[in-house]
Amino acid sequence: MNEAVLQRLSRAPGRRLLRVLWNRQMAWGIALTLLFIPAYWLASSDLVAPFGHGYASLHILLELPAIAVSLMVFLLAWSLMYQENRLRRIVLGAGFLCIALVDLAHTMSYSGMPFFLAESAVDRPTFLWLAGRLVAVLVLFGVVFLPRRVIAVRKSYAIFLLSFVLSALIWYVAFFAIGKIPALFVPGEGLTPLKIGAEYLLTIAFAMASILLFRQGRAEKNDNLLWLGAASWVHALSEMFFTFYADVTDLHNVLGHLYKVVSYGLVYRGLFYSGVRLPYRILEMERSRLDTLLSTIPDPVWLKNEAGVYLACNAAFGRLVQRTEEQIIGRRDEDLFGESLGIVYRRRDRMALEQGRPVRNEEIIPQPGGGVRQYETTKTPMYLSDGELIGILGIAHDITEIREAEKELRLAAKTFEANIGLFITDASQRILRVNPAFTQITGYTADELIGKTPRIFQSGRQNRSFYSAMWKEINEAGVWQGEIYNRRKNGEVYPEWLMISQVKGAAGEVTHYVASCSDLSENKAAAETIERLSLYDPLTELPNRKLMMDRLRQLIASVEERRRQGALLLLDLDDFKVINESYGHTVGDSLLVEAGKRLKSVLHGGDTVSHPGGDEFIVILDNLDRGDVGARQAETTALRLQEALSRPFVLEDASSERQFQYYCSTSIGVVLFTDSALSPDELLKRCDTALYSAKSAGRGHVRFFDMQMQATVVNRSSILEDLHRAVREGHLFVQYQPQVNESGRVIGAEALVRWRHPVSGVIPPGRFIPIAEESGLIVAIGQFVFETACRQLALWKNDERFSHLTLAVNISAQQVKVPHLTRWVKRLLNETGALPEKLKLELTESMLFSDTDEVIERMNELKAIGLKFSLDDFGTGYSSLSYLRRLPLDQVKIDQSFVADLLHIQANQAIARTIIQLGENLGLTVLAEGVETEEQRDFLVGHGCRAFQGYLFSPPLDLEEFEAYVGRSSE
């Protein structure tokens, strides 16, 4: 039995129910015990004679009810198994199934019965009797000691199957092995000591089981256990009778059977009450409570089945539709509310069924007397525990007045719901109403403010005279407005714009004050944020260029007066673009933030570190000694800044979500100043010049500005300006240096760009090519050379003197990364008609170590067009066979640095031989450049080199000179 149900019953109006029931079970035991004494005396007297030959029929009449009751116990336990499958109940049912089968065998094997499975034997019915009683007492002890728990149905099947097996075993012993059992009854003598002893033991066992069941039943408040206790006690009395009879037909035997039937009946009574009657009683009580509850609910409640037919309703629903419950049950919505509304209500019923959860709606329900009212309805699907749908439970709440009140409040509060804070006080300045905006501003709830005065907002920032002046103006002018500092509930002081107006009655007396206020915190914070953004770098939170320049101006103005020396340091993170290009700008930004923190940690309080943008930082040192001491102090600080940035940076690659270490070197330019002779802009220019000198010297250097640097920078700027003009105005031209085979015949040429300056004449490539590469102008120059080479090859294509020639064109790393380079080359080849196989692009080793995969991909695209590739300066960089075999090369060139001292340095000879051998092994032609002597050529020819370029054969030539040289070499 459910514990909670028992507890509810015990608290019900009949809370003494269990106690009365327990007394009733005890009454059965006591009554049958008292009846036992006269019954025993009557059976032992001579007043009643044995039943004689008619006992067999009487025995059947006594056993059949017992068997029937046992089967009823089994069937009841079986049927309850699918409702609440408790272990004790299953054991009880399975045990009584076994008892019924054993009692059936006992009945059929009794003396005087027809043949049943085996010849009649005196001890067989007695053995079956004892076996049945033993099973009964074991089942009762099992009920005592087994835990109170629910088991799976399949385990119940196993227990019932076990009872069949036990029954079969007992039948087998009784009908086929009875001879092996000691004698239990001797005709003419009566019971044997074994039989009597067994009966006494069973009597004691049943009595003990009875005591335990009574105790446990009271402890658990379990009515079923109390009935089983009574049954066990009656069974013990039954067994007592079977210790007395001397003949199976005497009254002791009959009384024992009668007591056994009563015992079985008590078992069934307890099981029936706990499994059937009590649940129905509980259900009846719950139904009564539910009816009472529904009748007291003021809102209409109803229950409809899936088809929309009303099954139940409360009195409130009857009043709603002006009908009795009998007139409602069995009808549909269409019958009560009309066709159109009925369709609407049914559609919303189906919505709740489809969603399988409560659904709320606002519905209009017409009133019998006319008019309509608005209800909020909740419709909930109801299911049995097995998931079967019962119907739709609905409840309606009249919200007509609520909705009307809401409309009025919305109209009345429209103006009171402005974004600005509003509050109203009475004439005594007691707050009467506040709007949501005001509570949001102050942090107080409306309940906390009603009845208080505005003094609770005073921050202490304004003194008493301020408030006196404010109220004087209100009293005289009727209104005041201005900025004031108030305090929120959390203690925060905030600025607000406050306006207070008087409200006067018909007689001119002040009745209320109306105040409006707006929080100025965000405006002031925004102004501060704007000011900060204008002065600080949002990424590193360091001073930006504007604030740095302002501080530099102040230092320039004060350094002479303080007789100190200042220094300006410009720091550049070397190869910072590699981080951005390889890992993205997010990782680069993380590096800049950490670099700013490190630089700031090195400097003293009066010094400034700023981040004007990009990969540069500017440091201002404002308190250096004058002269060389100050210069050394500046140098020491610069080195400390370099050391701080040289430590590894731990960065995170967002694409792979892994951390890695990055080492960064820093180039620093420094300029010192002791007076205001130079402007901040001029100092920055000089600092930039020093930085350029530091970067030109290699990564990680510190350079102080001097005038020679200035001259170099001015010269570089002049060259760059003239070079731009040269590209625009066509001052560039191409010369051709012949490339010959071992017999001296010209096989091609390298196209070399030259610059004819209108004033300075021809400028050597070494002076302008590096500047062009730094400025990015090399792309335009490279395109000019490439286009010139294509047009020249197109002219030579149909001239048998030159049609065999190839032209080599140098290509820079910046050209390779130009978007759509392959498309541009295709278009140029189509426009000029040049043969792509006659065009050879020369790449240097150094450009392969930046974005190698991108370079190789672009080379493969151009190779597919038909262009050839030559690797220039091979051996001077970080030569690697791993990338060499991945490149679509046709030729490698032995750099002139190896050829120059070829005859004097054995290492150069070894390198030359290795390159030649490597080319042969990889199927590449090998060309030696910079050949200037016959001995160099002979050495190279002797080791397998077949192509040459150098002043031994010819310097770079103009087009006409080159064509003439080709003609001479062919003779």
N, C-alpha and C positions, 0 to 999 in steps of 0.2 A: 504494500500500500504506500502511496506517495506520502512522504514525511510531512510535506507542507500541507497536504490535504488534511491529514490527521490533526495537525496543529490548528488549522482553521476550524475543524469540527470541535476541537476541544475548547475553542474560544466562542463557539456558536451559542445560541440561546440554550441548546441542549448540551452544555459542556460536560455534564455528568454522564453522557451517553456511554463512553468507554467504561467508566466505573460500573455502571448498571450492567453492561454486557459482561464484564468480568465476574460480577456477582452471579449473573445468570449461568455462566459456565461452571462456576464453583457449585452452584445449586444443583446442576445436573450431576456432578460428581458426588456431592453429599447425599442427594436423594437416592441415587443408585447404590451408594455404599450402605445406606440405612436399609434399603430394600434387600440388599445382599444377605443380611442376617436372617430375616424370616424365610427368605427363599431357601437358604442353606438348611434351616431347621425343617422346613417342609419337605425338601428333597431327601433329607436323612431320616425322616420318620417313615412309618409304615402306612401313612395315610394315602400316599400316591404310589401306585404299583408301576413297574416298568412298562414301557409302551409295547414291548413284544414285537410281534411280526409286523405291525404297522409302522414301525419306526423308520423304515426306508423311505416311505412317502413323506413322513414328517421331516426327515432329514433333508429331503429335497426342498420342501417348503421353507426350511430354515436357511439353507445355503443359497437358494436362488436369490432372495433379497440381498444377501451379503454380496454375491457375485454382481448383481445388478448395480448395487450402490458403488462397488469398486470400479466397475466400468464407467459409471457416471462421474466418479472422481477423475478417472483417466480422460474421459471425453471433455470434461470441463477444463482440465489443465491444458489439453490439446487446443481447444478453441481460444483460450486466453493467451496461448503462446504467441499469437499474431497481434496481440494488443500491447501486452507488457510482459516480455519473456523473462520472468525471474527464475533464477536457478532453483530456489527452494520449491517453487510451485511445480517446476518440471520434474524434479526428483520425486515429489509427492505423487504426481500423476503417473510417472513411469513405474514407481514402486507398486501402486495400486493396480496397474495393468498386470504386473507380474503376480500380485496377490489374487486377482480375479482368475487368471489362468491356472494358478496352483489350486485355488479353491474349486474351480471347475473339475480339475483332475481328481481332487479329493472327493467331490460329490459323486463323480462317475465311477470311482473305484470302491465305493462303500459296499458293505455286505448287503446282498439282495439286489444289487444293480446288475443289469445285463453286462455281457462281456465287453470290456473296453481296453483295447491294446494288449492286454495280457490277462492270464488267469488270475482269479481272485486270490488275494493274499491278506492275512490278518493285519500285518504291520503297514501295508501300503497307505490306507487312508490316514492312519496315525502319523506316519512320516510326512505325508503331504500337509497334514494339519500343522505340524511343528515347523515345517519349512515355510509355510505361509505366514505363521506368526513371527518367525525369525526375520523374514523380509520386512514385515510390518514394523517391528521394533527398530530394525536398522534404518528404515526410511525415516522414522520419527527422530532418531538420533541424528541422521543426516540433516534434517530440517533444523535441528538445534545448532549444529556446529558449522554448517555451510554458511559462507558469507552472503550478505544481502546484496546481490548485484544482478544486473541484467546480462544475459548471455545471447550469443548469436543463435539464430534459428537452426543452423546446421548442427550446432552442438546439441541442441535439443533433440534433433533426429537421432544423433548418436546415443544419447541417454535412453531414448525409447527403444532403440535397437538393442542396447545392452540389456534392457528388461526382458526382451524377447529371448535373448541368448540365455539369461539366467533361468527363465521359465523352462526353456528347452532342457537345460542341464538338470533341473529338478525333476522334470518329467522322465528324463532318461534314467536317473537313479531310481525313481519310484517304480517304473514299469520294467526295467531291464536289469537292475542291479540291486533290488530290494533285499535279496538274500545276504548281501554283504553288510547290511545294517543290523545292529543288535536288536533283540526283541524289545518291543515297546508296549505290547499288550498280550496277555495270556488269557484265552477264553476260560471262563470258570474261576479265574483267580483275580483278574482285573489288571490294573496298570502295573508295569514293571517299575522298579526304582529309577531306572534311567528316564522313563517317561515322566514320572512324578518330579524328579529332579529338574528335568528340562522345563517342565511347566512352572516350577517354582522360580527358576532362573528367569524365565520369560516374564513371570509376574513382577519380579524385582526390577527387571529391565524396563518394563512398561511403566512401573511406578516411578522409577528414576527419570525416565523420559518425561513423564507427566510433570514432575516437580520442575525440571529444567525448562520445559515449555511454558509453564505458568510464570516462572521467574523472568524468562526472556520476553514473554508476551507483555508482561507489565512494564519491563524496562524499555521496550521498544514501542509500547502503546499499540501493539499489533493484535487486533481482534482474532485474526486467523490462528495465531499461535496459541491463544487462550482456548479456542475450540479444539485445537489439536491436543492441548494439555488435558482437557476434559475427556477427549476420545481415548487418549493413552491410559488415563486412570480407569475408565470403564473397561478397556481391554485387559488391564491388569486384573480386575475383578472377574472378567470372563475366564482368564487363565486359572484363577483360583478354583473355579468350579470344576475345571478339567483335572484337578489334582484329587478330586474326591470320588469320582464315579468308579463303581466296581464293574458295571456293565454298560456298554455303549448305549443301551436303551433307557437308562435311568434318567431321573429329572435333572441331576447335576449336568449331564451332557446337554440336555435341552436348554437349561438356563445359560450354560456357557455359550451356546450358539446364539441365544437371544441377546445376551450382553454384547456379543461380537457384532451383531447386526446394528445394535444401538451405537456401538463405537464407530462403525463405518459411517453411520448416518451423521454422527457428530463431525467426523472428518469432512464429509460432503457439505454439512451445514457451514462449517468455517470457511471452506474454500468458496462456496457459493456466495456467502456474505461478502467476503473480501474481494472476490473477482467479479461479482455480478450485482448483488444488491447494493453494496456500499457505493460503487461508482454511479449507479443510477440515483441513489439518494443524494450523492454529492452533486450530480447533474441537476437534480430537481432543486436542490438548494441554490445552485448557481443560477438556474433559470429564474427562481423566485427573486433572487437578489438583482439579477439583470432587469427583470420586469419592474421591480421597485425603483431601480436606478433610472431606467428609461422614463418611467412615469414622473419622476421628479426633475428630469432635465427640461428646462424651459424651452429649449430649441427643438424644432421638429426633427425627428429621427425616423428613418424608414429602412426597410430591407426589401429589395426586389431580386427576382431570379434573373438568369441570363436572358430570358425572353422578355424581361421588362414587366413581369407580373408582380404585384405587391404581395409580399409574404407576411410582413409585420410592420407595425408602426406604433409610435407612442401617442399619447393624448394630444400633445402639442401639434403634431402633424394633422390629427383629426380636426383640431380647431382651425388649422390653416386652410383646409379644404372644405370645412363645414360639413363633415361627414363622420359617422361612427367608424370604429375599426372594422366592424363586420361589413360595412358598405365599401370599405377601401380594399380589404384583402381580396385577391383574385382579379382586381381591375388593373388597367394600364394607365400610363400618363395621358394617353389620348382621351380616355374616359373621364379623367379628372380635370384636365387643363385645356382640352381641345386639341385638334389635329396638328396645327402648326407648332404650338409649344411642345406638344408630345414628341414630335420629330426632333426638335432641338435637344430636349432632355435625353432622348434615347441616344443621339449622336455623342453626347458627352459621357453617357454611361459606357458606350463602346470605347471611347478614348481611354477611360480608366482601365477597362479590361485589357486593351491592347498594351498599355504601358505597364500594367501589373503593379501599380502603386497608387497612393492617394492623389487625386487630381482636384485642384481647387478652381472654382469658377464663380463669377458673379452673374446671377440669373435674375431675371424679372419674373415675378410670380403675380398673376392677377388676383385681386381680392373678390370674394363673392359679392360684397356690397358695392363693387365698383372701384376703379382705381387700381394701381399696381404698387407693389413694394419691392425693394431691392434686397436680395439675399446673397450671402456668400455661402456657397455649398461646397462640401467636401465629399467626394465619392470614392470609396475604397473597395477594391475587390476583396471578398472573403473566401478563404479556402479551408478545407479540412486538412488534418495533419498529413494525409496522403497526397495532397495536392489537388483534390477534386474541388471544383468551383462550387461555392454555395450560392453566391449572388453578389449584389452590389449594396453596400451599406452606405447610406447617405445621411448627412446632417446639415441643416441649414440654419444660418444665423442672420437675423434681420439687421441689415446695415443701412437701412434707409435714412435714419436720423444721422448716422455717422457721416454718410456721404453728403448730406445736406449741410451738416456743420462744417465739413471739410471745404465745401465750396465757399461758404461764408468766410471761413478763416483765410482761405487763399486770397479772396478779394480784399479782406481787411489787412492782411499782412504783406500785400504786394509791395507796398512802398517800404515796409519795414525789413524787407529781405534784400536791401541794397548791399553792394560789395563793401561799403564803408560801415564802420561800427556805429551803432545807434543805441542810446539808452535814454530812458525817461525817468525823471525823479518828481516827487511831489514838492510842494513849496518848502518843506523842511529838508530838502535834498536827500530824501530817502529814495533809493532806486526802486522803481515799480516794474519796469520791463527793460529787457535788453534783447538785441537781435543776435543771430548766430555769428555774424561777422565780428561783433564785439566780443563774444565769448572766445572766438578763435584768436583775436588779438591779445586779450588779457590772460587767457588760460583758465579763467574761472568758468564754472558752469552757471547757468541762470539761477539755479536754486541757491548757489553760494553768494550771489550778488543781491538778490531781492531782499529789500529791507536794510541794506547797508548804505553808507554814504560814499561818494567818490574819494573820500580821504584815504581809503585803503589802497588807492593806486599811487599815492604820493611817493616819489623816489628820494626826496631829500636834496635833489639838485637845485630846486628853487626854494628861496627863503620865504619867510612870512610876508615880507613887503611885496613880493611878486604876486602872491595870492590876494593880498589886500587891494592892489591896483587892478587886478583882474576882476574881482567882484564889484569894485567901484564902477568900472566901465560897464559891467552887465547891468547894474542897477540904474545907471544913468542912461545908457544907450539901448539897453535891452538885448544886447548881443556882444560877444567877444570872440575873437579868433586869434590863434597864434600857435607857435611851436612850443611844445612842452615835453619834458621828460617824465614818463610814468614808469611804474614797476609792475611786471607781470606776476602771476601767482608763483612761478618758480623762482622769483627773485631777480630776474633779468630786467635791467633798466633799458628802456627803448625810447626813441624819439617818436613823437606823433604830432600830427596837425589836428588841433582841437577847436571846435566851434560850439559855443553854448548860447542858446536863445531862450528868452522868457516866453511863457504862455500865460496870457491873462484872461480872467473871466469877464463876464458881462459888466461887473462893477469896477473893472480895472485892477482888481487884485491879482497877484501872481498865484497861479494854481499849479503850474508845472514848469519844469525846465527840460528842454530837449537838447541833447548833446550829440554831435556827430564827430567821429574821429577817424583818421587814417594812419596806419602804421608807416612811418618813414624809414624803418630799419632797412628794408630792401633797397630803397632809393640810395640811402647813404652807403650801404654795403656795395651797391653797384658802382657808385661813384669811386669808392675806394678800390674796387676791382679794376675799374677802367684805368684809374691812376697807376695801379700796380702793373697792369698789362702794358701800359705805355712806358714803364721804366724797367720792367724785369722780363727776362726771357721765360716764356711759359713752360718750356721743356725742362731747363736746368734750374729755374728759379734764381738764376744769377742776374746781376744788373745787365741790361741790354746796352746797345751802342749809345742810346740817348743818355742814359744815366751815367755811363762810363765817361762820355765826353764832358758831361757837366762836372763830374768829379775831377777829371783831368784839368779842366779850366781852373777850378778852384785851387788845385795843387800848383799849377803854373803860376798863378797869381800870388801864392803864399810862400813858395819855396825859396825865393831870393830873400824875402824879409826874414825868414827863419834861419837863413844861412845853412840850408840843407840842400841835398841833391835828390832829384827824383829820377825814376826810371820807368820806361814803358817797355813791356815785353809782349811780343806777339808770338803765340804758340800755335803750331800747326801739327795735327796728328797725321803722321806719315801713312800713306796708303789707306786712308780712311775709306775711300771709295770702294776698296775691295770688300769691306764688310757690307756696305750697302748693296753692292752688286751680287755678292754671294749669298747673303743671308736675309736681305731685305732691310728696309728703313727702320722697322721696329727694333731690330737688334742694334742697328747703328745708333738709334736714339738712346737705348739703354747704355751703350758705351759712353755717349756724351754725358749723360746724367752722372754716371759713376766717375768719369774724368773730372767733372766740375766739383764733385764732393772731395776728391783727392786733392785737387789744386787748392781748394778753400782751406783744407786742413793744414796745409803747409804754411800759409801766409799768417802774418801778424794782424792784430786788430785793425790798424789804420790802413792796411793795404786792401786793394780791390781786385777781385777776379771777375771778369765779365765774359758773357758769351754773345758776341755780336751776330752769330749765325754760322752755319756750315760746320766745318771741322776746326775752326779757329777759336782760340781763347785769348783775351787780352788781360794782362796783369799790370796794375799800377803800384809801384813801390814809392811811398811818400816820405820816408824818413831815413834816407841814406846819408852817410858822411860825404863830404866833398872830396874831389880828387880821386886818386887811385884806390883809396880805401873804400869809397863808395862803389867804385867799379867792381872791386873784388866782392863786395857784399851783394851786388846785383848778380854777379856771376855765380856766387854760391847759391843764391836763391834759385837761379835758373837751373842749376844742376840738381838741386833738391826737387824742383818741379819735375824735371826729367825722370829722376829716380822714382818719384811717386807714380808717374804714369808708366814706368817700365815694368812694374809688377803685373803679373798676369790678371787679366779681366775674366771673370767667370760669367759667361753669357749663355743664353738659352736659345737654341734653334727652334723656332715655332713650328717648322715643317716636320721635324723629327721628334720634337719634344725631348731633346736631350741637351745637356749642358756641355760646354766646351770652354777651353781656355784660349784666350787671345792675347798675344803679346804686341805691344804698341810702342813704337819709338816716336820721339817728338823733336821737331826742329823749332828753334827759338831765335827770333831776331830781337835785339836789345838796342834801345837808344837812351842815352842819359841826357839830362837837362838840369841847368842850375838857375835859369832865369826865364823871363817871359819873352825872350827874343823870338822864339818859334811858336807858331800857333798849334793847337791840337791837331789840325789836319796835316800840317807839315811834319809833326812828330810821327803821326801814323804812317805817312808816306816813307819816312826814313826807316821806321820800324819794319815796314813791309819790304823795303830794300834789303835790310839786314836778314830778314827771313828768307828772301830769295837766295841770298848768298849762302845761307846755311843749308838750304835744300839742294843747291847746286853742288855743294861739297859732299853730298851724300846724306843719308838719313841719320837723324839723331845728333845734329851738331848745334852749337850755340855760336852766334856771330853778333858782334857789336858793330854798329853802323860807323862807317868812315866815308870821306868824300870820294875815294876811289870807287867805292860801291855805287855811289850816286852817279858817277860818270858811266859806269858799266850799264846801269839801269837805263840811263838816258839814251845810250847808244843802242841798247836792245829795243827800247820803245821806238827809236827812229827807224831801225831796220824793219820792225814789225809793221810800222805805218807805211813805209815804202814798199814792203812786200805785198800788202793789201792792194796798193796802187798798181804794182806790177801784175798781179793776177787780173785786175780789172782792165788794165790798158794793154795787156799783151806783151810785156817786157820779158816774159819767160820764153825760152826756146829749148830745143832738144838737140843733143849731140849723140853720136853713135860710136861706141868703141868696139872695133872688130873682135870677133871670136873665131879662131882658126883651128884647123886640125893639124896633125903631126907633119903634114906636107906643106903647111903654110897657106892652104886654100881657105878663104873666108866661108864659114858656114852660118854665120849670123852676127848679131851685134847686141849690145846692151844699150838701151835707150836711157840717157842720163839728162836730167833737167839742168838747165843753166839759166842765170839771171843777168841780163844786160841792163845795168843801172844807167839812167840817162846822164848822171853826173859822175858817178864813181866807176863807171865801166862794168866789166864782167866781175861779179862777186862770187867768190868760191862757195861751193855747196856747203862746206863745213861751217860757214858763217850764218847761213839762213835756214838750212834744213832743220837743225835742232829747235830754232825759234818757231818754225812752221809747225813742228810736231807738238810743241808745248801749247801753242795757240789754237790748234785744231785746223789751221789753214792747210795742213798737209793733205787733207782730203781733196780740196779743190785743185791743188797742184798735181796730186796723183791722177785725178780724173783728166787733167789737161795732157799729161804724158801718155796715159792710156789711149785717149782719143787720137792723139798725134800718131802713135804707133799703129793703131788700126787703119787710119787713113793712108799711112805710108805702105803698109802691107797690101792694101787694096790696089795701090798704084803699081807695086812690084809684081802682083799676081800674074799679069799678062806679059811681063817682060822676062824673057828666058835668061837674061843676065842675072836677075835678082830673085826670080820666083822660088829658088831653093832656100833663100835666107829665112831665118827665124829671128824674131826680136824679143829680147828679154826686158821686162818692165818690173821695176821694184814696186811692191805694194806694202803699205804700212798696216799696223794693227788697227788703226782707226778706220781705214778704208774697208777692212774685212768686216767690221761691225756696222757699216752703213746699211740701214734697212733697204731691202729690195736690190742689193748689189747685183745678184744674179740676173734679175729682170733687166737692170740697166745695161749690163754687159751684152745680153742677148739683143737688146734693141740697137745698141751701137754696132754690133757685128752685122746686123741686118741692114742698117743704114749705110755702112761703109762698104760692105761686101768683102771684108777681110776674112781670110780663112782662119778659124780658131786654132787649128793645129800648128800654125806658124807663130802663135803668140805664146810666150812663156812668162809666167809670173814668178818673180823671185821673192821669197819670204826669208826673214832672218830667224835664227833659233830663238831669240829672246821673246818674240811675239807669240811663241807657242806655249809659253808658261802662264799666260793669262787667258782664261776661258778656252782651254785646249779643245774641249768637245765642240764648242761653237765654231772655232776656226776650222776644225776637221770637217764639220758638217758643211760649212760654206765652200771649202776646197772641193769636196765631193760634188757639190752642185755645179761648180765651174768645170770640174773635170768631165762631168757628163755632157757639157756643151762641146768639149773638144780641146779646151785649153790644157797646156802643160805647166808643170810646176818644177821650180828649181829651188833647192835649199841653200841660201847664201850664208857665208861666214861659218860653214859647218866646222865644228870642233872648238869654236871660241866660246860657246855658251856651255850649258849643262846637257851635253849630248847624251841622249838616252835611246837605246835600241827599242825600248818598249813603245815609245811614241813614233820612232822613225818607221817602224814597220806598219803603223796605222795610217801614215800619211800617203796620199796618192801622188808620190813624187816620181819625176822622170829623170831628175839630175841632182847631184850634189856638187858644190863648189868648194875647192880647197882654198881657205882664206889666205890672203896675201901675207898675213903676219907669219904664216908657216913657210911660205915660199921665199920670203926675203932673206932669211938666214938658213936656207935649206942646205947649203953646202958646208956650213960651219957648225951647225948644232945637230947632233945626232938625234935628239928628241924630235926635232922638226922632221927629219927624214923618216923616223919611225911613224910619226903621225901621218905624213903624206902617204907612205906605203899602206898604212892601215885603212885610210879613207879610200884609196884606190881599190884595195882588195874588198872592202866592204861594199863599195858600189858594184863591183863585178858580181859579188855574191847575191846582192839584192836586185840585180838586173837594171841598175841605174848607170847612166853615163856620168863621167867625172870630168869636171872642168877646173883647171888651176888658174886662178886670177893673180895678177901682180907679177907675172913672169917678165923679168927685165934682162936676163942674160942667157946666152946660148947654153952655158953649163946647167942652169936651172932647167931649161927645156929638155936637154939631153937626159938629165937624171929622171925627170918625170916620164919621158917617153920610154926610158929603159925599164921603168916599173909599171908600165901599162896605161899611163894617162894619154888620152887621145885628143883632148880639146884644151885650148889655151886662150888666155886673155891677158894683155899687159903691154907695157911700153916697148918691150922687145919687138912687138909686131906693129903697134900703132897706139897713139894716144886717142882720146875721144875726138871725133871729127865732125865737122858740119856735114850736112847731107851730101852736098856736091863732092866734097873731098872723100867722104866714105864711099860713094858710088864709084869714084875714080879708083880708089884703093882696091875695091872689089874687082874692077876690070883688070888691074895690074896683076892681082894675085891669081887670076884665072889663066894668064898667058903662060 
